[in-house]
Amino acid sequence: MKFGMHLVLALFLATLSTGSGAVVDTSPDVLAKNVTNDVLRIVKQDKDIKNGNRKKVQSLVEDKVLPIFDFRQMTQQAVGKNWSKATADQQQDLVAEFRTLLVRTYSSALASVSDYNIEFKPMKVAPGDDDVTINTEVSKPGAPPIPIDYRMAKQEHGWKVVDVKVEGASLVRVYRTTFDSEVRRGGIEGLLGALQRRNQKTAEGMR
């Protein structure tokens, strides 16, 4: 499960790596399907990305992917009941650290998506729906397929990812368990400190 969670966001980053201006009027399933083939082609052909050029991968994520995710909502869900205990400044810091955690952790897996195929299951969106789930199946030769579901919410600037499920396990709920433990040990500041230390360790490993 840990490997699956580490890989899943990289797969979705590849799937939805597109400019923020094109997503406002596009339904989430059409958006994902239209972009997948093109982006996977780029990843497969880009030798720097395939060879793990971290700066290039980081630039790809920062420039094209961040607008697709609602990191504030994801952070609020991950922190859960403890969110209300945080001050406005602490909430802002939590969002920044959680975003850094996700981007740095999963960027390192981006090169491996060239080995995978992504199949999108049929999805029906009724007029007025503003919260939908995209069901996919990710597979590669010699390995069983992995069901991955993406929950997306329609917002002012288009559809945003607010949660991901791998084999039924919610990404934000997985983090919530860890975050709860950190808050019990050291409060909100303890959680922030733990996130900062983890991000610092990841940054040092990427040098």
C-alpha positions in Angstrom: 0.0 0.0 0.0 2.8 2.4 0.8 4.4 2.0 -2.6 0.9 2.3 -4.2 0.3 5.6 -2.4 3.8 6.9 -3.4 3.1 6.0 -7.1 -0.5 7.1 -7.4 0.0 10.8 -7.3 2.9 10.6 -9.7 0.5 8.8 -12.1 -2.1 11.4 -11.6 0.4 14.2 -12.0 1.3 12.7 -15.4 -2.3 12.3 -16.3 -3.3 15.8 -15.6 -0.1 17.8 -16.3 -1.7 20.6 -18.3 -2.0 24.3 -18.2 -4.5 25.7 -15.7 -6.3 27.7 -18.3 -7.7 24.7 -20.2 -9.6 23.1 -17.4 -12.4 25.5 -16.5 -15.0 24.2 -18.9 -13.8 20.7 -19.3 -15.4 17.8 -17.5 -13.1 15.9 -15.3 -13.2 12.6 -17.2 -12.7 14.3 -20.6 -9.8 16.3 -19.2 -8.0 13.2 -17.9 -8.6 11.2 -21.0 -7.5 13.9 -23.4 -4.3 14.7 -21.6 -3.1 11.2 -20.6 -1.8 9.9 -23.9 0.0 13.1 -24.7 1.7 13.4 -21.3 2.7 9.8 -21.1 4.2 10.1 -24.6 6.3 13.1 -23.3 7.4 11.2 -20.2 8.4 8.2 -22.4 10.3 10.3 -24.8 12.0 12.7 -22.4 15.3 11.0 -21.4 16.0 13.5 -18.7 12.7 12.6 -16.9 13.2 8.9 -17.5 16.7 9.2 -16.0 15.3 10.9 -12.9 16.4 14.5 -13.5 14.8 15.9 -10.3 15.0 19.5 -11.3 13.2 18.9 -14.6 10.6 16.8 -12.9 10.1 19.4 -10.1 9.8 22.1 -12.7 7.1 20.1 -14.6 5.1 19.6 -11.4 5.4 23.2 -10.2 4.6 24.7 -13.6 1.7 22.5 -14.7 0.4 20.4 -11.9 -0.2 22.5 -8.9 -3.2 24.3 -10.3 -5.0 21.0 -10.6 -5.0 20.3 -6.8 -6.9 21.9 -4.0 -4.1 21.5 -1.4 -6.0 23.5 1.2 -9.0 21.2 1.2 -6.8 18.1 1.1 -4.8 19.4 4.0 -7.9 20.2 6.0 -9.2 16.7 5.4 -5.9 15.2 6.4 -5.7 17.2 9.6 -9.3 16.4 10.3 -10.8 17.5 13.6 -7.5 19.1 14.6 -7.9 21.7 11.8 -10.0 24.0 14.0 -7.3 24.0 16.7 -4.8 25.7 14.3 -4.6 29.4 14.0 -5.0 31.0 10.5 -1.2 31.3 10.2 -0.8 27.7 11.3 -3.3 26.5 8.8 -1.5 28.4 6.1 1.8 26.8 7.1 0.2 23.3 7.3 -1.1 23.7 3.7 2.4 24.8 2.5 4.2 22.0 4.2 1.6 19.3 3.1 1.8 20.5 -0.5 5.6 20.4 -0.3 5.4 16.9 1.2 3.2 15.5 -1.6 5.0 17.2 -4.5 8.5 16.3 -3.4 7.6 12.7 -2.4 5.7 11.8 -5.5 7.8 13.7 -8.0 10.5 11.2 -7.4 8.2 8.5 -8.9 7.2 10.4 -12.0 9.8 8.7 -14.3 8.3 5.3 -13.6 4.9 6.1 -15.1 6.2 5.3 -18.5 5.9 1.6 -17.6 2.2 1.9 -16.8 -1.1 1.9 -18.7 -4.1 3.9 -17.4 -7.6 2.7 -18.2 -10.5 5.1 -17.4 -13.8 3.5 -16.5 -17.0 5.0 -17.9 -18.3 7.9 -15.8 -21.6 9.7 -15.8 -21.8 13.3 -14.7 -25.3 14.7 -14.2 -25.9 18.4 -14.9 -25.1 20.4 -11.8 -22.8 17.7 -10.2 -19.9 19.4 -8.5 -18.3 16.4 -6.8 -17.4 13.4 -8.8 -15.2 10.3 -8.7 -13.1 9.2 -11.6 -12.4 5.4 -11.6 -9.3 4.1 -13.2 -7.3 1.0 -13.4 -3.5 1.2 -13.5 -1.4 -1.7 -14.8 1.9 -2.7 -16.2 3.1 -6.0 -17.7 3.6 -8.8 -15.2 1.7 -7.1 -12.4 -2.0 -7.1 -11.3 -4.0 -4.0 -12.1 -4.5 -1.4 -9.3 -7.8 0.4 -9.0 -7.3 4.1 -8.3 -10.2 6.5 -7.8 -9.9 10.3 -8.0 -12.3 12.5 -6.2 -12.7 15.9 -7.9 -14.7 18.9 -6.9 -15.8 21.7 -9.3 -14.6 25.1 -8.2 -14.5 28.6 -9.6 -11.5 27.8 -11.7 -12.4 24.3 -12.8 -12.2 20.8 -11.4 -9.7 20.2 -8.6 -8.5 17.0 -7.0 -9.4 16.7 -3.4 -8.6 13.1 -2.6 -7.2 9.9 -4.1 -8.1 6.3 -3.3 -5.8 3.4 -4.0 -7.6 0.0 -3.7 -10.2 1.8 -1.6 -7.8 3.5 0.8 -8.1 7.3 0.9 -4.8 9.2 0.7 -6.0 11.9 3.1 -7.3 9.4 5.6 -3.9 7.6 5.5 -2.2 10.8 6.4 -4.9 11.7 8.9 -3.8 8.8 11.1 -0.2 10.0 11.2 -1.2 13.6 11.7 -3.5 12.7 14.6 -0.6 11.0 16.3 1.7 14.0 15.8 -0.9 16.4 17.2 -1.5 14.2 20.3 2.3 14.2 21.0 3.0 17.9 20.3 0.0 19.8 19.3 -0.3 21.7 16.0 3.3 23.0 16.3 4.4 19.4 16.8 2.7 18.4 13.5 4.2 21.4 11.7 7.7 20.5 13.1 7.3 16.9 11.9 6.3 18.0 8.4 9.2 20.4 8.2 11.7 17.8 9.3 10.3 15.3 6.7 10.4 17.9 4.0 13.9 18.9 4.9 15.1 15.3 4.8 13.5 14.8 1.4 15.1 18.0 0.1 18.5 16.9 1.2 18.0 13.5 -0.5 17.1 15.3 -3.8 20.4 17.2 -3.9 
